[in-house]
Amino acid sequence: QVELVESGGGLVQAGGSHTLSCTLTGGTFNNYDMGWFRQPPGKERESLCAISWAGTYCLGSAKGRFTISKDTAKATVDLQMDNLTSEDTAEYFCGAKLSISSTWDYWGQGTQVTVSS
């Protein structure tokens, strides 16, 4: 049973940086693509960044400000967020899918990041 656990949420000052971490258990880490997503208050969940055997990518407002990385030995994936604004306030989720899957099959419980101005 694959489980994802996020950590690192909290209150962050605008303009600052913050790192979230996600740990995968119950599966072989290298078999999974890993991604970070967020859901701002009153809005739909949106994709931020993903990492797979093929490389990494970030979308939208995350591009150029957020960086995704992984530590295979620890089975963790981090999201480094820079130059944060109040628009980045959201519940952040880690997702995983088998590399051959087209849908994100596993989700963490989420961690709240609040950016104060």
C-alpha positions in Angstrom: 0.0 0.0 0.0 1.7 3.2 -1.2 1.5 6.1 1.2 2.7 9.6 0.8 3.3 11.9 3.7 4.0 15.6 3.2 5.9 17.8 5.7 7.2 21.3 6.0 4.0 23.4 5.8 3.7 26.5 7.8 3.7 30.3 7.9 6.2 32.0 5.5 7.0 35.6 4.9 6.3 37.1 1.5 9.5 37.2 -0.6 11.0 34.3 1.3 11.7 30.7 0.4 10.4 27.5 1.8 10.9 23.8 1.2 8.3 21.0 1.3 9.1 17.4 1.5 7.2 14.2 0.7 8.1 10.7 1.6 6.8 7.6 -0.2 6.4 4.3 1.6 5.0 1.0 0.6 6.4 1.0 -2.9 9.6 1.0 -4.9 10.3 4.7 -5.2 12.0 4.5 -8.6 8.9 3.0 -10.1 6.9 6.2 -9.6 6.7 9.6 -11.1 6.3 12.2 -8.3 4.6 15.5 -8.4 3.6 18.5 -6.3 0.2 20.1 -6.6 -1.7 22.8 -4.6 -5.2 23.9 -4.0 -5.7 27.6 -3.0 -8.7 28.5 -0.9 -11.9 28.3 -3.1 -10.0 27.1 -6.2 -9.3 23.8 -7.9 -6.2 21.8 -7.5 -3.5 22.8 -9.8 -0.3 21.1 -11.0 3.0 22.6 -10.0 6.0 20.4 -10.7 6.8 16.8 -11.5 9.8 14.6 -11.6 10.3 11.3 -13.4 13.0 9.2 -15.0 12.8 11.5 -18.0 13.5 14.7 -16.0 11.6 17.5 -14.3 9.1 20.1 -15.3 7.2 22.9 -13.6 4.1 24.7 -14.9 2.5 28.1 -14.7 3.4 30.3 -11.8 5.7 27.6 -10.5 8.0 27.8 -13.5 11.1 29.7 -12.7 10.3 30.0 -8.9 9.8 26.4 -7.8 12.3 23.5 -8.1 11.5 19.8 -7.6 14.1 17.3 -6.6 14.3 13.8 -5.2 16.4 11.8 -3.0 16.1 8.2 -4.1 17.9 6.8 -1.0 15.4 8.5 1.3 12.4 8.0 -1.1 11.6 11.7 -0.8 10.7 14.4 -3.2 11.2 18.1 -2.2 9.7 21.3 -3.5 11.8 24.3 -3.1 9.7 27.5 -3.4 11.3 30.9 -3.9 10.0 34.4 -4.0 6.8 33.5 -2.4 3.7 35.8 -2.5 0.3 35.7 -0.9 -0.9 34.0 -4.1 1.1 31.0 -3.1 -1.1 30.4 0.0 -2.6 27.0 -0.5 -2.9 23.4 0.7 0.1 21.6 -1.0 -0.2 18.0 -2.0 2.3 15.3 -3.1 1.2 12.9 -5.8 2.6 9.7 -7.2 1.9 7.5 -10.2 3.5 4.5 -11.7 5.6 5.6 -14.7 3.3 3.7 -17.0 0.2 5.2 -15.6 -1.5 8.3 -17.1 -3.2 9.3 -13.9 -2.0 10.3 -10.5 -3.0 7.4 -8.4 -1.7 8.2 -4.9 -2.0 11.4 -2.8 -0.7 12.7 0.4 -3.0 14.3 3.0 -1.7 17.8 2.2 0.2 20.4 4.1 -0.8 24.0 4.5 1.5 26.9 3.4 0.4 30.4 4.3 2.4 33.3 3.0 2.0 36.5 5.0 2.7 39.9 3.5 
